[in-house]
Each structure stands twice: as structure tokens, then as C-alpha cells.
Amino acid sequence: MVHDSRRSRGVRLGLAREPLAAAASMGVGLDLAERRALHALGPAVFGLDDRALLGVARRRGGDGDTAAHRAAAAGLFEHREQVLDMTAQVLAAVDAPPALRALFALALRDNEMWARMAPCLPAIDFPAACCVELGASLAEARPLSVAGLLYYMGISLIDDVIDDDRAGAWAEVPGEQVTLAGLCLTSHVPVGALTRLWALAPADARMAPYHALFLRASYEMSVGQYLDVRGEVDAGGDPMALSRRIVALKTGSTGAFLAELAATHLGAAAGAYEALGTLCKYLYMSMQVASDIHDIWGKPVSPDLANGVMTLPIVFALHSLPRGERAALQRRLASGDRSEAGQAYMRDRVTAAGGLAYALLEAEALRQRALLAWASGAGALPGQAGFGYLLEAARVAPALYRSRSAPGQDSDAGA
């Protein structure tokens, strides 16, 4: 639909006025999450020109702030402070060379800023919200959030080396040292944190399920990173399907893993275990696409454009542009261009191809998948527990929404 709307003003007008009816008349098959996303964002995505769409998409915040969400946010931010303190204590006790412990401490300092300001930090917040959903306290969630934060710190370091996106003090550290520090943080350190905080022996049989969860999550993340690094838009097959698979492996697997940590610890029933894993998988994927949007359209210099990272909006643009324009954009993406003119050229090409419009709709469709998983069995008290706030915070651009309703009711039930 985005592709066709770029080539026909009539198609675009129809999608702006009655997006669901227009999609049906085009013979486009959409699942429930996609229909809900189109209902919520279609009028804005197709009704605004690129300049206006970009202006609205860059706005932060919205009118969905409620007393319940403010209370949930306050509880999460207090929880984060406790988790940061506990993580610092764990890292100070890790049996590692002093120089390596210094890198761990530097990684924690980098994440302290985000923990104190980000509306959502999944590594800490997802285990906490899952525990709340399952009737446990935030205090019981803290060791799980510490382990999640350590794992996230590790994959972030590895990702920064792969994307050549290191700044500040990290720019002075050799890439191989950063990578190895990241590997330590994705392997033994988080499990060691759990054993320490739970006062268990490392070989205790009760730790076996957690070892298995970390191994699987690390493997899936590594496969996603490999596909991302190798990503070749013209290598055959469906590039959009490959791009979605990369997001699912790199980011979605981590979201599911964070939920499964809590569900395993609390002995959740199979239905709740699956629902929470699905919820967190899609919610984190939605946040990743939102992050990709912010990287391209919210920063003066986009590391993704400068490094030619094949994120969803970039892949969509390359898939949609005519061959000659595609080749020109590919050359610029491969050039490492950080100049104002070069960045403007790449950003304009991705926007004109529909990359922003597509990414906005995809981020919302993924969020709707999370909402549907929550409604299917994970959310006992919609709008009251932690996920009510997190699902609201995940709206990629609140000002774009057609209507503001309670979480889980973003669009007509029959949409």
C-alpha cells in the first residue's frame, strides 16, 4: 500500500480518507494487528505530505498520560534506581581483571543515563512488568532486572562495534576489547548475578533453566547480528521478510527472553508464559523500529545512514526505488558519508520512497501484536499494571494517532 501510494495520488487519497476500505478495494490481505495499525495511523501516514509527516513524527509525548500511567512510571523509575545500585555491587564483585571491570563499570555508567530518563528501558522494565502481571512484587523482580540489564549492556557493546557507533570514552578502547567485554556480559556475568543475588551455588540445579534461557537468547541474537551484517538487499528472496526476521532475532528474541526469565522464576502456567513472551517479543520489536525511525529522522547525523546499516526503513526504500535510484542510494550508503549534504540526500531518498511511512505503520502493527498478546491472557488488569504504561509509552509518534483510547482498545474491535 505504501509503495502504491507513492505512485498514485488517488490511492494515497483513498488510504487517507478510509484506509481499511481502500485496502480492501485494493485486495490487500491484512491480519488483525495490521488492520488495527492502519486504522490508527493510516489517515495521518497517507494524508500528510512528507514534510508534515516528519514534523509530527518527531514530536514526543502525547495526550495519553493518565494518573495510572504516571503511578506505574514512578514505580518503574524507583525500581530502576534499585536495580542500578544492585548491578554496581554485582560488577564490583565480579572475578575479572581490573581493566575489564573498568569496561563493565563504563558500560553501566552509559546505561544509568537512559535508566533515569527513558520512558521505557526493556532490559529492566520487562521483567518488572511481567512480575507485576503474575502477582509478584517489584522487589522480587530486581535480580531478574539486574540480569536483564547486564545482558543488554553486553549486546549493546557488541552492536556498537559492529555498527561502528562508538563515541566518547569508548572511541579510545580497541574494538576487540569492547567486543570481548560484551561477550562476558552476555554469558557468565548475568547468571553469576542471579546466583549471587539469590544466594545459590553456581552449580545449583535450580539454575539450569536460566543457563538454557541465556544460551538460546545469545544464539538467536548472534544469528540476527550475522544476518544483519551479511544483509544483501539484492541477494535474492524477499528483502522485507529478511529485514523483519533480523528484527525478530536481534531484538524480539531479547524481549521474549526477558519475559521468560520472570515467568520461569515465578513458575507461570504455560498460557501466561507464552502470552508474556509473545507480548515482550513484539513490544521490543516495535520499539526497535521506533529507534530506527529516530536514528534516521531524529538525529543531525544518522549512524545508520552513515554506516549503511540495513534497518527496516532503509531496506524498504532500497526495495521500492527504481533500479537507478536504488544503485545511487546504495553507493551513498556504502560511502560512510557523514556530511550534511550527504545525510540530507540519503534521508530524502528514504523518505520519498516511503521508508518513513512504512516504518511508522510497521512499528504500530508490531505494537498491536503485543496488545493482542496481552489481551489474550497476559493482561489481567488492562491499563492498571506495568504493561499498560509500557504499551502506551511505545507509541512511536503519539500525535499521529487517529483516536486516543485505553490500551488494548486502540481501534474498533472489528477493524
C-alpha positions as CSV (number, residue, x, y, z in Angstrom):
1,M,0.0,0.0,0.0
2,V,2.8,2.4,0.8
3,H,4.5,1.5,-2.4
4,D,1.4,2.1,-4.5
5,S,0.5,5.3,-2.7
6,R,3.9,6.8,-3.8
7,R,2.9,6.3,-7.4
8,S,-0.8,7.2,-7.4
9,R,-2.3,10.3,-5.8
10,G,-5.7,8.6,-6.0
11,V,-4.5,5.6,-4.0
12,R,-3.0,7.9,-1.4
13,L,-6.1,9.9,-1.0
14,G,-8.3,6.8,-0.6
15,L,-6.0,5.4,2.1
16,A,-6.0,8.8,3.9
17,R,-9.9,9.0,3.9
18,E,-10.9,5.4,4.5
19,P,-7.8,3.3,4.9
20,L,-9.5,0.0,5.7
21,A,-12.0,0.3,2.9
22,A,-9.2,1.4,0.5
23,A,-7.1,-1.6,1.5
24,A,-10.0,-4.0,0.9
25,S,-10.7,-2.5,-2.5
26,M,-7.0,-3.0,-3.4
27,G,-7.3,-6.7,-2.5
28,V,-4.6,-6.3,0.2
29,G,-4.8,-9.0,2.8
30,L,-4.1,-7.7,6.3
31,D,-4.2,-9.5,9.6
32,L,-5.9,-8.1,12.7
33,A,-2.8,-6.3,14.0
34,E,-2.2,-4.7,10.6
35,R,-5.8,-3.6,10.3
36,R,-5.7,-2.0,13.7
37,A,-2.4,-0.2,12.8
38,L,-3.9,1.0,9.6
39,H,-7.0,2.2,11.4
40,A,-4.9,4.1,14.0
41,L,-2.2,5.7,11.7
42,G,-3.4,5.4,8.1
43,P,-5.2,8.8,7.9
44,A,-2.1,10.6,9.1
45,V,0.5,8.5,7.3
46,F,-1.3,8.8,4.0
47,G,-2.9,12.1,4.5
48,L,0.1,14.2,5.3
49,D,2.8,15.2,2.9
50,D,6.4,14.1,3.8
51,R,7.4,17.3,5.4
52,A,4.3,17.4,7.6
53,L,4.5,13.7,8.4
54,L,8.1,14.1,9.5
55,G,7.2,17.1,11.7
56,V,4.5,15.2,13.5
57,A,6.5,12.0,13.8
58,R,9.4,13.9,15.6
59,R,7.1,15.2,18.3
60,R,7.5,13.4,21.7
61,G,4.7,12.8,24.2
62,G,1.0,12.9,23.7
63,D,-2.3,13.1,25.5
64,G,-2.3,9.6,26.7
65,D,-0.7,10.4,30.1
66,T,-3.0,9.3,32.9
67,A,-2.8,9.1,36.6
68,A,-2.4,5.3,36.4
69,H,0.4,5.6,33.9
70,R,2.2,8.2,36.0
71,A,2.0,6.0,39.0
72,A,3.3,3.0,37.0
73,A,6.1,5.1,35.7
74,A,7.0,6.4,39.1
75,G,7.2,2.8,40.4
76,L,9.4,1.7,37.5
77,F,11.8,4.6,37.9
78,E,12.2,3.8,41.6
79,H,12.7,0.2,40.6
80,R,15.4,1.2,38.1
81,E,17.4,3.1,40.8
82,Q,17.4,0.0,43.0
83,V,18.5,-2.2,40.0
84,L,21.3,0.2,39.1
85,D,22.7,0.1,42.7
86,M,22.5,-3.7,42.8
87,T,24.1,-4.0,39.4
88,A,27.1,-1.8,40.5
89,Q,27.5,-4.1,43.5
90,V,27.5,-7.2,41.4
91,L,30.0,-5.8,38.9
92,A,32.3,-4.7,41.8
93,A,32.4,-8.3,43.0
94,V,33.0,-10.0,39.5
95,D,36.2,-12.0,39.3
96,A,37.7,-10.3,36.3
97,P,40.9,-8.3,35.5
98,P,40.7,-4.7,36.8
99,A,40.8,-3.3,33.2
100,L,37.9,-5.5,32.2
101,R,35.9,-4.5,35.3
102,A,36.6,-0.9,34.4
103,L,34.9,-1.5,31.0
104,F,31.9,-3.1,32.8
105,A,31.6,0.0,35.0
106,L,31.8,2.3,32.0
107,A,29.0,0.4,30.3
108,L,26.9,0.7,33.4
109,R,27.5,4.5,33.6
110,D,26.4,4.8,30.0
111,N,23.1,3.0,30.8
112,E,22.5,4.9,34.0
113,M,21.6,8.0,31.9
114,W,19.0,6.0,29.9
115,A,17.6,4.3,33.0
116,R,16.9,7.7,34.6
117,M,15.3,9.3,31.5
118,A,14.0,6.8,29.0
119,P,10.2,6.2,29.1
120,C,10.9,2.5,28.7
121,L,14.1,0.5,29.2
122,P,13.0,-3.1,28.4
123,A,16.0,-4.8,30.0
124,I,14.9,-3.5,33.4
125,D,11.2,-2.8,32.8
126,F,10.0,-6.0,31.1
127,P,10.9,-8.4,33.9
128,A,9.4,-6.0,36.4
129,A,6.1,-5.7,34.4
130,C,5.9,-9.4,34.0
131,C,6.3,-9.9,37.7
132,V,3.5,-7.4,38.4
133,E,1.3,-9.2,35.8
134,L,2.0,-12.5,37.6
135,G,1.2,-11.1,41.0
136,A,4.7,-10.7,42.4
137,S,6.4,-7.6,43.8
138,L,8.9,-5.3,42.2
139,A,11.4,-6.4,44.9
140,E,11.1,-9.9,43.6
141,A,11.8,-8.7,40.1
142,R,15.0,-6.9,40.9
143,P,17.5,-9.7,40.5
144,L,15.9,-10.6,37.1
145,S,16.2,-6.9,36.0
146,V,19.8,-6.9,37.1
147,A,20.5,-9.9,34.9
148,G,18.5,-8.4,32.1
149,L,20.4,-5.1,32.3
150,L,23.8,-6.9,32.3
151,Y,22.8,-8.9,29.2
152,Y,21.6,-5.8,27.4
153,M,24.8,-4.0,28.2
154,G,26.7,-6.8,26.6
155,I,24.7,-7.0,23.4
156,S,24.8,-3.2,23.2
157,L,28.6,-3.2,23.3
158,I,28.8,-5.8,20.6
159,D,26.2,-4.0,18.4
160,D,28.1,-0.7,18.8
161,V,31.3,-2.3,17.5
162,I,29.5,-3.9,14.6
163,D,27.8,-0.7,13.6
164,D,31.0,1.4,14.2
165,D,28.9,3.6,16.6
166,R,31.3,4.2,19.5
167,A,31.7,7.6,20.9
168,G,33.2,9.3,24.0
169,A,35.4,7.2,26.1
170,W,34.6,4.1,24.0
171,A,36.3,5.6,21.0
172,E,39.6,5.1,22.8
173,V,39.0,1.4,23.5
174,P,40.1,-1.1,20.8
175,G,37.1,-2.7,19.2
176,E,38.2,-6.2,20.1
177,Q,38.4,-5.3,23.8
178,V,34.9,-3.9,23.6
179,T,33.6,-7.0,21.9
180,L,35.1,-9.3,24.4
181,A,33.7,-7.3,27.3
182,G,30.3,-7.6,25.6
183,L,30.7,-11.4,25.3
184,C,31.4,-11.6,29.1
185,L,28.3,-9.6,29.8
186,T,26.1,-11.8,27.6
187,S,27.4,-15.1,29.1
188,H,28.5,-15.8,32.6
189,V,28.1,-12.4,34.3
190,P,24.2,-12.2,34.3
191,V,23.9,-15.8,35.5
192,G,26.5,-15.1,38.1
193,A,24.5,-12.1,39.2
194,L,21.4,-14.3,39.8
195,T,23.3,-16.9,41.8
196,R,24.8,-14.1,43.9
197,L,21.6,-12.2,44.5
198,W,19.6,-15.4,45.2
199,A,22.5,-16.8,47.4
200,L,22.7,-20.0,45.3
201,A,25.7,-22.0,44.3
202,P,26.6,-21.6,40.6
203,A,26.1,-25.4,40.1
204,D,22.8,-25.5,41.8
205,A,20.3,-27.5,39.7
206,R,17.8,-24.7,40.0
207,M,20.0,-22.5,37.8
208,A,19.8,-24.9,34.8
209,P,16.7,-23.3,33.2
210,Y,18.3,-19.8,33.4
211,H,21.5,-21.1,31.8
212,A,19.4,-22.5,28.9
213,L,17.5,-19.2,28.5
214,F,20.7,-17.2,28.3
215,L,22.3,-19.6,25.8
216,R,19.2,-19.6,23.5
217,A,18.8,-15.8,23.7
218,S,22.5,-15.2,22.9
219,Y,22.4,-17.6,20.0
220,E,19.3,-16.0,18.4
221,M,20.8,-12.5,18.9
222,S,24.0,-13.7,17.3
223,V,22.2,-15.2,14.3
224,G,20.3,-11.9,13.9
225,Q,23.5,-9.9,14.0
226,Y,25.1,-12.2,11.4
227,L,22.2,-11.8,9.0
228,D,22.3,-8.0,9.6
229,V,26.0,-7.8,8.9
230,R,25.7,-10.0,5.8
231,G,22.4,-8.4,4.7
232,E,22.4,-8.0,0.9
233,V,19.3,-6.4,-0.4
234,D,19.8,-7.9,-3.9
235,A,20.8,-11.4,-2.7
236,G,17.5,-12.9,-3.7
237,G,14.4,-13.8,-1.8
238,D,12.2,-11.3,0.0
239,P,14.3,-8.5,1.5
240,M,11.5,-7.2,3.6
241,A,10.9,-10.6,5.1
242,L,14.7,-10.9,5.8
243,S,14.6,-7.5,7.5
244,R,11.7,-8.4,9.7
245,R,13.4,-11.7,10.6
246,I,16.5,-9.8,11.6
247,V,14.5,-7.5,13.9
248,A,12.8,-10.6,15.4
249,L,16.1,-12.3,16.1
250,K,18.2,-9.3,17.2
251,T,15.6,-7.6,19.3
252,G,12.4,-9.8,19.5
253,S,14.3,-12.7,21.0
254,T,15.7,-10.5,23.8
255,G,12.2,-9.3,24.6
256,A,10.9,-12.8,24.8
257,F,13.9,-13.8,26.9
258,L,13.3,-11.0,29.4
259,A,9.7,-12.2,29.9
260,E,10.7,-15.8,30.2
261,L,13.2,-15.0,32.9
262,A,10.3,-13.7,35.1
263,A,7.9,-16.4,34.0
264,T,10.4,-19.2,34.8
265,H,11.2,-17.7,38.2
266,L,7.6,-17.4,39.2
267,G,6.5,-20.8,37.8
268,A,3.9,-19.2,35.4
269,A,1.4,-21.5,33.7
270,A,2.1,-22.4,30.1
271,G,-0.5,-20.0,28.7
272,A,0.8,-17.0,30.7
273,Y,4.4,-17.9,29.9
274,E,3.6,-17.9,26.2
275,A,1.5,-14.8,26.2
276,L,4.1,-12.8,28.1
277,G,6.9,-14.0,25.8
278,T,4.9,-13.0,22.8
279,L,3.9,-9.7,24.3
280,C,7.5,-8.7,25.1
281,K,8.8,-10.0,21.8
282,Y,6.6,-7.8,19.7
283,L,6.7,-4.8,22.1
284,Y,10.5,-4.8,21.9
285,M,10.4,-5.2,18.1
286,S,8.1,-2.2,17.9
287,M,10.5,-0.2,20.0
288,Q,13.4,-1.2,17.7
289,V,11.6,0.0,14.6
290,A,10.8,3.3,16.5
291,S,14.5,3.5,17.3
292,D,15.4,3.0,13.7
293,I,13.0,5.9,12.8
294,H,14.6,8.1,15.4
295,D,18.1,7.3,14.1
296,I,17.3,8.4,10.6
297,W,14.9,11.3,11.1
298,G,15.6,12.4,14.7
299,K,19.4,12.9,14.7
300,P,21.5,15.5,12.8
301,V,23.9,12.7,11.7
302,S,22.3,9.3,11.5
303,P,24.8,6.4,12.3
304,D,22.5,4.0,10.4
305,L,22.8,6.1,7.2
306,A,26.5,6.9,7.7
307,N,27.3,3.2,8.3
308,G,24.9,1.8,5.7
309,V,23.0,-0.3,8.4
310,M,20.2,-2.2,6.7
311,T,17.3,-1.2,9.1
312,L,13.7,-1.7,8.1
313,P,13.1,1.8,6.6
314,I,16.3,1.7,4.6
315,V,15.6,-1.8,3.2
316,F,12.1,-0.7,2.3
317,A,13.5,2.3,0.4
318,L,16.0,0.2,-1.5
319,H,13.3,-2.4,-2.3
320,S,10.9,0.3,-3.6
321,L,13.2,2.7,-5.6
322,P,13.7,2.2,-9.3
323,R,17.0,0.4,-10.2
324,G,19.0,3.5,-11.0
325,E,17.9,5.4,-7.9
326,R,18.5,2.3,-5.8
327,A,22.0,2.0,-7.0
328,A,22.8,5.6,-6.3
329,L,21.4,5.3,-2.7
330,Q,23.4,2.1,-2.2
331,R,26.6,3.8,-3.2
332,R,26.0,6.7,-0.9
333,L,25.1,4.3,2.0
334,A,28.4,2.4,1.4
335,S,30.5,5.6,1.3
336,G,30.3,6.4,5.1
337,D,29.1,9.9,4.3
338,R,28.5,12.0,7.4
339,S,28.4,15.3,5.7
340,E,25.2,17.5,5.9
341,A,24.6,17.3,2.2
342,G,25.2,13.5,2.1
343,Q,22.9,12.8,5.0
344,A,20.2,15.1,3.6
345,Y,20.4,13.2,0.3
346,M,20.1,9.8,1.9
347,R,17.3,10.9,4.3
348,D,15.3,12.5,1.5
349,R,15.6,9.4,-0.7
350,V,14.5,7.1,2.0
351,T,11.6,9.4,2.9
352,A,10.5,9.9,-0.7
353,A,10.5,6.1,-1.3
354,G,8.0,5.7,1.6
355,G,10.5,4.5,4.2
356,L,9.2,6.7,7.0
357,A,5.5,5.9,6.2
358,Y,6.2,2.2,6.1
359,A,8.2,2.1,9.3
360,L,5.6,4.1,11.2
361,L,2.9,1.6,10.2
362,E,5.1,-1.4,10.9
363,A,6.1,-0.1,14.4
364,E,2.4,0.2,15.2
365,A,1.5,-3.2,13.7
366,L,4.1,-4.7,16.0
367,R,2.8,-2.8,19.0
368,Q,-0.7,-4.1,18.1
369,R,0.6,-7.6,18.1
370,A,1.9,-7.0,21.6
371,L,-1.5,-5.6,22.6
372,L,-3.3,-8.7,21.2
373,A,-1.0,-11.0,23.1
374,W,-1.6,-9.0,26.3
375,A,-5.4,-9.2,25.8
376,S,-5.2,-13.0,25.1
377,G,-4.1,-13.8,28.6
378,A,-1.2,-11.7,29.9
379,G,-3.1,-8.6,31.0
380,A,-5.4,-9.3,33.9
381,L,-5.9,-5.6,34.7
382,P,-5.6,-3.6,31.4
383,G,-4.3,-0.1,32.0
384,Q,-3.5,-0.7,35.6
385,A,-0.4,-2.8,35.7
386,G,3.1,-2.1,34.3
387,F,2.3,-3.1,30.7
388,G,-0.5,-0.6,30.5
389,Y,2.1,2.1,30.8
390,L,4.8,0.4,28.7
391,L,2.3,-0.2,25.8
392,E,1.3,3.5,25.9
393,A,5.0,4.6,26.0
394,A,5.7,2.5,22.9
395,R,3.6,4.6,20.6
396,V,6.1,5.7,18.1
397,A,4.5,9.2,17.4
398,P,1.5,9.9,19.7
399,A,0.4,12.9,17.7
400,L,-0.3,10.8,14.6
401,Y,-3.0,8.6,16.2
402,R,-6.5,8.9,14.9
403,S,-8.0,8.4,18.3
404,R,-6.9,8.0,21.8
405,S,-8.4,5.2,23.8
406,A,-7.4,2.9,26.5
407,P,-4.5,0.5,25.9
408,G,-5.9,-2.6,24.2
409,Q,-8.7,-0.6,22.6
410,D,-6.7,1.5,20.1
411,S,-9.1,0.8,17.3
412,D,-12.5,-0.6,16.6
413,A,-12.8,-4.2,17.7
414,G,-13.9,-5.2,14.2
415,A,-11.2,-3.2,12.5
